[in-house]
Amino acid sequence: MGTVIHIGVLTPHEVPGPEVEFAAMAPGCLTTRVVRITSTAEAGGSDGPVSPAVLGPLTTAPSVDRAAGQLLTDPVDVIGYASTTSAYTIGFDAEMAMVLRLSQLTGRPVAATCASAVRALRVLKVERVALIGAPWFDPEFNELGAAYFASQGFDVVSSVSAELSQDPRAIEPAAVCEWASGHAADTAQAVFIGGNGFRAAGAIEALEAAINRPVLTSNQVLLWQLLAQADDTFGINGYGRLFAHQP
């Protein structure tokens, strides 16, 4: 990879996710500054459980505008909105409208998690996808996730939460690989593991080997899109087939 890229992240969640996994996937090649979006109704103390009623307003003014302003107090090359459940809540069109508005507001390229996943699935020519949500996703978010990807023409063959620890810090890549490999529907052409606080990127390589299909995760697809928007080369290895492709 080339020069250091300064990535700004906006998220309504408190659990560290992108800042941990971006650094792991591209060590020494980027900086990540996170601003957590809040309003008078707080987004909660973790990546869940939070409700769609709380998450939706945090994608719009004034909450997101205030957070974007805070983000630009330091150098930022590209901006990512890191919240899988927010995208599931508002839907693809509203997510893309948010991306456009943030880009106009900040003058920076902007990407969002699930729109990046849609792009990645299309680049990989996937039609049938299995969704695995973070362990703390309740059934409502799994249903919203299925509707989100179905709205973009994908056949969602399953959408369930991983039956793993509710503590993000206690989840090991081996456990993610073992659970996901046993629950990836045979009819799925790829797996998307959702949750920006669900640190599943370390499981991608082993899981792809186990199921012989592409594996995407929230932070992986977001970083993939952000690197492309920063006009960086694709030198990331060990985190899935996706990085062999350009958006």
N, C-alpha and C positions, 0 to 999 in steps of 0.2 A: 504494500500500500504506500501511498505517497505521503504528503505532509499531514500534520495533525489536523483533524476535523473537529470543529467545536459544535457539538450537538446540544440543542436545547430540548427539553422534554416537559410537556405539560401533562399532568395527570391528576385526577381527583382522588387517587388512592394513596394511602400512607405506606403500604408495604414496599420496600425497595425491590425493584425489578429491572427496568431498563438499565439503570446505572450500574447494576451488578453484571448483567448478562452482556451488555454492549462491550464492557471492558474485558470480559472473558473471551468473547468472540474475536475482538480486534485489539489485543493488548498493546498498549503504547502508541496506538494509532489515532486515538480520539479522546476527547474529553466530553463528559456528559454533565450538564447542569439541569437539575430538576426543580421545577416550581410546581407545588401542589395547589390545585385549584380548590378554593373554599367559597362558601357563601354563608349567609345567616343560618342555613340548614347545612350542617357539616356533612361531609361525604363519609364519615365513619373513620374508625381507627385502623382499618385494614382493607385488603382487597375485597372483603365481603364479611358478612352479608350487607349489602346495600341495595336499595330498591331503585327501580326505574324512575320513580317519582323524584328521587334525590339526584340521580345521575343526569337526567335529561337537561335540567336548567344549567348544569355546570358546563355544558357545551355551547352556551349562548352568552350574549352580553347580559349583565356587566361582568359576571364572574370570570369568563375566559379572557375578556379584554384586560382586566386588571392583572391577571396572571401573566399574560403575554407581555405586558409592560414591564413587569418585574424580571421576566426572563431576559429582556434586552439590555439590562444594566451591565451585562458582561458580553464579550464577543460571542456571537452565535452565527454559524454558517447555515444550518438547517434546523427545522423544528419538527418534532414528532408529538402527536397527541396519543398518549399511551393509555388506552382504556378499552379493552375488548367489550366489557359489559355496557359501556356508554354507546358504542356503535350498535350493539344488539338492541339497545333501548330505542335509539332514534332512527335507525335504519340507514341504508346506504346513501340515499339521496341527501338526507340531512347531514350525514357525516361528510360527504363531499362538499356540501355548501359551507360547512364549518371550516374545512381545509382551505377553500378558496378565500373565505373571509379572513382567516388568520394570515394567509399569505399576503393579502392586500394590506392588512393592518400592520404587519411587521416588516414587509419587504423582503421576506425570506421564503425559500421553498419550504413547504409543509407537507407532511405525510401523516396518515392516521392508520392505526393498527389494522382494522378489518378491511379497509379499502386496499391496503397493501397485501393482505391475504388474498383478496379477490384477484388482484393483479398477478400474484404469484401462481395461483391455481390456473389461471388462464395461460400464463407463460409455460407452465408445465403440461398444458393441454389436458387438464383433469376435468372430468365431468361429474364423477361420483366421489363424494367426500364423506369421511367419518369425522364428526366433531367430538373432541374430548375437552370438557370444561375443567377448570380448576376445581379442586376438591370442595371449595366453599361456594361454588355456583349452585344456587337452588334450581329446581326444575323449571321455574319461570324463565331463567336466563338461558337454559338449554333450549327451550322452545323458541325463545326470541332469536337465538343463534341460528337455529334451523331455518326460521323464517327469513332471516337476514340473507343467508347464502342462497336459499331457494329463490329469493327475489332477483338474484343475479344469474339465474339459470342453472344453478348447480343442483344435482340430485343428492340430497343429504340422506345418507343411508342409516345414520344413527347420530344421536346427540345426547351424550351422557356426561356426568361429572366423574372424574377419576376418584376411585375409592382409596384415597391416600390420606396422609396426615392433614389435619386442618391448620397446622402450623407451617407456613411456607419455608421456614428455616430448617425444618426437620425432614424435608423431602429430598431424597437422594436420587441422582440420575438412574441408578440401577433399578430403583423401585418404580420410577416412571416407565422405564423400558419394559419391565416385567408386566406391569399392569396393562399398559397400552398394547403390548404385543398380544395379550390374551383377549383384548376387547376391540381390536380393529376388525371391523366386518370384512369378510372375504370379498364382498362386492365393491368395496371402496377402492378407488384408484390412488387415494392419498389420505393422509390424516392431518387434521389441523388441531393442535393443542392450544386452547384459548386461555387467556389470563396473563396480563402483563406482570402480575405479581407471582405467577406460577413459573418458577425458574426451571423450565423443562429443556432448555437449549442443550444442556450437557448430555441429554439422553438421545439427541437426534441421530447421531451417527450409528450408535448401537441399535436403535430402533429401526432405522432404515435397513440395516443389515438383517435384522430379524424378520421383517415383514416384506422386504424387497419392494418397497414402495416409497415415494417421497413423503417426508414428514416435515410439517411446518409448525412453527410455534409463534406466538404473538410477538415476542421481542426479536426473533430471527427475521420475520417478514418486515417488521418495521425498520430494523437496521438495514436490511437489503434495499429497501426503497430509499431510505435516507442517504445511503452511500451513493446510489445512482443520482439522486438529486444534487449531491455535492460534487458530481462529476469525478468520483473516485474510481480507481480500478478495483477489480474484484479479486482480492488475494486471500480471502478467508477460506480456510480449510478445516475440516473436521466438524462442521456444523450443517451438514446436509447438502443434498444435490442442488438446492436452490441457488447457491452462490456460484454455480457454474453457468448461470443464466443472467442476462440483463433484463431489467423491466421493459 
